[in-house]
């Protein structure tokens, strides 16, 4: 019984860290819209993405997969 509680604790921590990774990566990304600059067309000059944004997108994807799997395992191991 104690072993299952330890496994649940590990997946709970993993779930928390994955959700934190999703939230922080999303908040640190540069805004995709250019606000009022889009009206005059000045936003269409540079369409390339910064490498940090591509990295943060990848972190969000990996964290999302880890979050989904750990949440599913936590649902399976829930206390009865």
The 8 nearest C-alpha neighbors of each residue, nearest first, counted from 0:
[[1, 2, 3, 4, 5, 6, 78, 7],
 [0, 2, 4, 3, 5, 6, 7, 8],
 [1, 3, 5, 0, 4, 6, 7, 8],
 [4, 2, 6, 5, 0, 1, 7, 76],
 [3, 5, 7, 1, 2, 6, 8, 0],
 [4, 6, 8, 2, 3, 7, 9, 1],
 [5, 7, 3, 9, 8, 4, 10, 2],
 [8, 6, 4, 10, 5, 9, 11, 3],
 [7, 9, 11, 5, 6, 10, 4, 12],
 [10, 8, 6, 12, 11, 7, 13, 5],
 [11, 9, 13, 7, 12, 8, 69, 14],
 [10, 12, 8, 14, 13, 9, 7, 15],
 [11, 13, 15, 9, 14, 10, 16, 8],
 [14, 12, 10, 16, 11, 15, 17, 9],
 [15, 13, 11, 17, 66, 12, 16, 69],
 [14, 16, 12, 18, 13, 17, 19, 11],
 [17, 15, 19, 13, 18, 14, 20, 12],
 [16, 18, 62, 20, 14, 66, 19, 15],
 [19, 17, 21, 15, 20, 16, 14, 22],
 [18, 20, 16, 22, 17, 21, 23, 15],
 [21, 19, 17, 18, 23, 22, 24, 16],
 [20, 22, 59, 18, 24, 19, 23, 62],
 [21, 23, 19, 25, 20, 24, 26, 18],
 [24, 22, 26, 20, 25, 21, 19, 27],
 [25, 23, 27, 21, 55, 26, 22, 20],
 [24, 26, 22, 23, 28, 27, 21, 59],
 [25, 27, 23, 24, 28, 22, 29, 21],
 [28, 26, 24, 25, 23, 29, 55, 52],
 [29, 27, 25, 26, 52, 30, 24, 55],
 [28, 30, 31, 27, 52, 26, 49, 25],
 [29, 31, 32, 28, 33, 27, 26, 34],
 [30, 32, 29, 33, 28, 34, 48, 46],
 [33, 31, 30, 34, 37, 42, 36, 35],
 [32, 34, 36, 37, 42, 35, 31, 30],
 [33, 35, 36, 32, 37, 38, 42, 31],
 [36, 34, 37, 38, 33, 39, 32, 42],
 [35, 37, 38, 34, 33, 41, 42, 39],
 [36, 38, 40, 42, 35, 39, 33, 34],
 [39, 37, 36, 40, 35, 41, 34, 42],
 [40, 38, 37, 41, 36, 35, 42, 43],
 [41, 39, 37, 42, 38, 43, 36, 44],
 [40, 42, 43, 36, 39, 44, 37, 38],
 [41, 43, 37, 40, 44, 36, 33, 45],
 [44, 42, 41, 45, 40, 46, 37, 36],
 [45, 43, 42, 41, 46, 40, 47, 37],
 [46, 44, 43, 47, 42, 48, 41, 49],
 [45, 47, 43, 44, 48, 42, 49, 31],
 [48, 46, 45, 49, 44, 50, 43, 52],
 [49, 47, 50, 46, 52, 53, 51, 45],
 [48, 50, 52, 51, 47, 53, 29, 54],
 [51, 49, 53, 52, 54, 48, 55, 47],
 [50, 52, 54, 53, 49, 55, 28, 48],
 [53, 51, 55, 54, 49, 50, 28, 56],
 [52, 54, 56, 50, 51, 55, 57, 49],
 [55, 53, 51, 57, 52, 56, 50, 58],
 [54, 56, 58, 52, 57, 24, 53, 51],
 [57, 55, 53, 59, 54, 58, 52, 60],
 [56, 58, 60, 54, 55, 59, 61, 53],
 [59, 57, 55, 61, 56, 60, 62, 54],
 [60, 58, 21, 62, 56, 57, 61, 63],
 [61, 59, 57, 63, 58, 62, 56, 64],
 [62, 60, 58, 64, 63, 59, 57, 65],
 [63, 61, 17, 65, 59, 64, 60, 58],
 [64, 62, 66, 60, 61, 65, 59, 67],
 [63, 65, 67, 61, 66, 62, 68, 60],
 [64, 66, 62, 68, 63, 67, 69, 61],
 [67, 65, 63, 14, 69, 17, 64, 68],
 [66, 68, 64, 70, 65, 69, 63, 71],
 [69, 67, 71, 65, 70, 66, 64, 72],
 [68, 70, 72, 66, 71, 67, 10, 14],
 [71, 69, 73, 67, 72, 68, 66, 74],
 [70, 72, 74, 68, 69, 73, 67, 75],
 [71, 73, 75, 69, 74, 70, 76, 68],
 [74, 72, 70, 76, 75, 71, 77, 69],
 [75, 73, 71, 77, 72, 76, 70, 69],
 [74, 76, 72, 73, 77, 71, 70, 78],
 [77, 75, 73, 74, 72, 78, 7, 3],
 [78, 76, 74, 75, 73, 79, 7, 72],
 [79, 77, 76, 75, 4, 74, 73, 3],
 [78, 77, 76, 75, 74, 0, 3, 73]]
